[in-house]
């Protein structure tokens, strides 16, 4: 096998796009389409000027790819930003074959570190319970490289039975169930309620989402054009679930969920403060949960990143989301990073 590095999405699509895409990868967040959208519309300011560094493990066709950024200081970082919830290699294989391929990808990548001005590699938003992460770590664990994990986030999730929304709903805390029943009855008495679920990037629905988000307590989007670009990209991939709840014609709550590979991610949600007392956000979450469990047949719902208490009403388990840093002591910059990593480990030991 050989490892090929490509520095643009155009070059990747020309060479490998027919074989590696959301249709072959399955998971939307691991697909070239997602990474291209993120690079074009959702990078953090600190990554301004960075270029794609797409590493493809090739043997008579692409076996796996890792989408990274080559930053202006020469280091490599995963193609991620504050819009990322889950990062992994793009690999169409499954089972033991997948683990072997991803480990081989890591082994080939480790040989590049220290060369071409890339003394370090940092991967972010990795789910700690993922077998892909374990395989990639095995491949990257090659002398003289120094590596370590660092904590990032918590991800709340719930395994569910496909087609069994009733069982999921019945298992929710009684306080939530009673609240939903009361608020739904109150809404029906109080006004005309319209709930629409979209699988396309409907212009009116997106405008309603933006209106609700703009009126909510949430800060303005760091990259204003990203959500519309994401909606178009996700809709083409069949991953978009956009829900909008109207009360007497006014948008009261809106949510974006992303569904692929048997998982539904609650990605963006907001409600208008004018309707705080009606629990409109929870009612919309309930409707979308029913949609993805009964119609899409997902086996897991996750609530993105963060440890907010309200997520525990809807989810049943939590997993860490971590970062992985790998440094080469064969360069001055890499040697400094290795020393910093070693000092951090020493401080943790002394603290214990």
N, C-alpha and C positions, 0 to 999 in steps of 0.2 A: 504494500500500500504506500501511497505518497500523500503528503499534506500540501495542498495548494492554498496560497493566500491571494485573495482578490480584494481590490481596493475600491470597488463600486458595486452597487446593486445592478447596474446595467450589465457589467461583466458577469456577475453571478447568474442573472437571468438568461443571458445569452448561452452560457455554458451548462448550467445545471437547473434552470428554472422549470424545465419540463419534468424533471425527476424529483425535485425537492420543492414542494409547495404545501399549502395548507391541506390539500386533498390527500397527499401521501404522508404528511407528518401527523395529521390528526389534531393535535393540540394547537389551538389558535395562537396562544402566547409563545409558542416555540416555532412559529412558522415564519418563512421569509417575508410574507405579506405584513405581518405584525411588525417585524424589525424595520422594514422599509418605511412604514408609516411613522414609527417612532423616530427614526433618524431624520425624516423630512420635517416632522411637525412637533416633536415632543422632547428634544434633548434639553438637558439642564444648561444654564449659562456657562458653567464651568467647563463644559465640553464644546464650546464654540471653537470652531477651527479643527475639531477632530475629524478624521476620515474613517470610513468603514475598514475594518480588517476582518474579512470573512474567511475563516479557515475551513476548508473542505477536505475531508478524508476521502480519497479517490482510489478505487480499484475496479477498473472496467465500469465506472459509473460512481456517482456519489454515494457514500455510505453514511456520512453524518457531516454536520456543519456546526460551527460555533461562531456566532455573530458577535463581534467585538468592535471596539473603537481603538484606533491608534491616536493617542493624544499628542498634543504639540510638544510635550516634554519627552516623548519617545516611549512612554509606558503604554501598556495595553490594558483595557478595561472592558468588561462586558457591555454590550450595547443595551444599556438599561438607563432608566431615569425614574423620577418620582411617579411616573405613570405605570411603572412595571409592578406586577404583583408576583410573577413567577418566571424565573429564568432557567433555561436548560439547553442542552445541545439539541439540535434538530436531527432526528434519526427515525427513519421509517420502520426499522426492524423492531422486533419485540423479544421478550424472554431473555434467555441466556445469550443469544446472538447479539442482542442490543447491548448488554453489559460489556461483552468482549469488544464490540465496535467502539463504544464510548471510552473504554479504557485505552484502546489503541489510539484514539483521537488525542487523549491526554498525553500519552507517551510521545507521540509525534510533536505535539505542541510544546512539551517540556524541552525538546531539543532546540526549539527556536529561541527560547528565553536566553538573554545575554547576547543575542545576535541582532544585527540591524537596529541597534539602539533601543531594544526592548528589554530592559533589565527586570521588569516586573509585570505581573498579570494580576488583575483584581477582578473577581467575579462576584456579582451581587445578586440578591433576591433569590437565593437557592433554598429550596425546601429541604430542611435537614433530614426528613424521613425518606427522601427520594433515593432509590437505588441508582439513579443516574449520577447523583452527586458522589456516591460512594465509588462508582466505577471511574468517574473522572478523576477523583482524588488519587486512586490507585495508579492511574496512568501518569499523573503529574508528579508523583512522589519519587523523583529521581535525583540522586546526588549530582551536583552539589546544591541543588535548589533547596530553599528553606520556605516552608509553607505554614499556614495557620488559618484557623477559622475565626470569625468575629461575629458577634450577635448583631442582628438588625431589627427584626420585627417578630410579632406573633401572628399566626393565621388561624382564625377560628373556622371550623368546617363541621359538616354533618354528613355521614354516610346515610343514604336513603335507598329505599326500595323502589325501583322503577315502576311507575304506574300506581303507586300506593300513597297518594297524597294524604288520604284519610288517616293512615297510620302515623305519618309524619306530624300532621296537625294535632292528633290526639296526644302525642308525646310532648307537645310544647307545655311550658309551665301554665298552671291553671290561671294565674294572674293575667298572662298574655291572652289566653283563650277567652277569658271573660271580658277583657278590654275590647278585643276585636268584635265580639258579639254585641256588646253595648254600643260601641261607636258605629258599627254598621247599621244597626237599627235606628240610631239617632240620625245618621245621614239620610236614610230612606225617608224619615219623617220631615227632615228639615229642608231638603232641596232636591233638585234633579242631579243625579250623579251619573257620570259617563266614564267608563274605564276602557281604554283602548290599548291593546298590545300589538306592537309593530315588529315585524321581522325585516323590514326594509328601512332605509334611511329617509323616512318620510319627512319632507321639509317642514310641514306644520307641526309634527310631533317634536322635531328637533328644536324648533322655535319655542315651543311650549316648555321643553326641558330647560332651555337657556333662560327663559323668563322666570321659571321657578327657581332655578339655581341663583340667578342674579338677585332675587328678592330674599333668598335664604340667608342664614347666618354664616354661610361658608365663604372663605376668601375667594377673590377672583382667580380664575384659572391662570396658572403661570404661562401657559401656551394657549391662548384663546382659540386658535384654529385647530387644535389637536382633536377635540372631541368630535367635531364634524367629520374630519378626515378619518378618524377611527370608526365612526358609525358607517361610513361608506365602505371602508375596508372590511369591517366585520360582517356587514350585510352581504357583500359579495361572497364571503366565505361561509355564509349560512349561520354565523355565530351570534348575530345581534338579536337581543330581546329588549325592546324599548317600550316601557310602560308609562302611560300618562293618565292621571286621574283628574277629571274636571268636575267642579261643583258649580252648578248653574252657569255653565259655559266657561268658567275661569279655571285655568290650570292650577291645581292645588298641590299635586305631588308628581314627581317624575323620577324614573330610575332606568339605568342602563345595566343590563346583565349581559354576560358573554358566555355562550354555551358551545362547548366542543369536547370531543373525546370523553363523553360521559360525565363531564363536570360543568356545573353552572357557577360562575363567579359573579357575585353582586359587586359591580364595578363602581358605579356612581349613583348616588341617590341624594335627593333634596326635596324639601317641601316648603310651601309658602307659610311664613309665620302667622299669617292671618287665620290659618286653619289648624293651629297648634292643638287646640282642645278637641279636635276630631280624630286624632291619631291617623291622619291620612297616609303618612309614610308607612306605618305598619300595615294598613289595609292594602296598600299597593304591594308591599313585600309579600303578603299572604297570597295575593292573586298571581304574582309572578312565580312564587314557589309552586303553586298548583299547576301552572302552565308547564314549567320545566320538568316536574316530576311525572305528571300524567301524560303530557303530549310529547315531550322530548325524551322522556325515559332516562333521565340522568341518574347516576348512582352516587353522586356527591354534590353538595352545594357548599361553596365557601364564601366567606365574608371579607375577602381581600385582606389588607394588612391593618394591623392595629388591635389593641386590646380593650376597646371600649366596652363597658359593662353590658350595654343593650344587646350586643352580639350574642351573648350567652343565652338569651331567650330563644334564639333561632338556631343556634349551633350546639353541638354536643361534645366537641373535642378541639384541641388546640395543638399546633405544631410550631416549632421555631422556624424562622426564616433567617438564614445566615449568609455571611459573605466568606469568600475564600481568597486569600492573598498568597502569591507565590513570587519569590524573589531570587534572583541569581547573584551570588557574591562575586561573579567574574567581572562585574562592572562597578564603577565607583558608586553610582546611584543605587544599584542593587545591593551593594555591600552595606551602605548606610541603612537601607530599609531592613536588611537582615538583622543589623545591630539593634534597630528600634524594636523589631519583633521579639528578639531575644530578651531585651530589657523588659518588655511588657510581661513576658512569661515569668521572669525572675521576680518582678513585683507581685504578681498574682500568687506565686509560691510563698513569698515572704508574708503576704497578707493572710494566707491560710495558716 
